[in-house]
Amino acid sequence: MNLGHYAACLFGGAFLMNSVPHVVAGAMGRPLQSPFAKPPGRGLSSSIVNVLWGFFNLVVAWVLLAGTGGFDVRAWGDALAAGAGALAIAAHLALHFGRFNGGKLASGEPPPR
């Protein structure tokens, strides 16, 4: 496979992981940070905005994983690339949004604001 295929898997995994908190929070009727909030990425968006944003991320993930690259879950390279994208965005989101949602550092101290 070529590098473009693995890039599609990497970003597909990232978009798939990013859809999870938005769809879940929205389905629970809870607001969550989104790019559409004021200020973007810091303020809260309504639950319906988060459901829509989450499903948009699911569509992008599907296009990247199934539509462009022919993602094969049984192929180690495909699974590792998608998993790496999912892990990278999950770690980024945990660090970024932990500041706004009560996340703590390993020391138990609240993160700096």
Secondary structure, 3 states (H helix, E strand, C coil): CCHHHHHHHHHHHHHHHHHHHHHHHHHCCCCEECCCCCCCCCCEECHHHHHHHHHHHHHHHHHHHHHHCCCCCCCHHHHHHHHHHHHHHHHHHHHHHHCCCCCCCCCCCCCCC
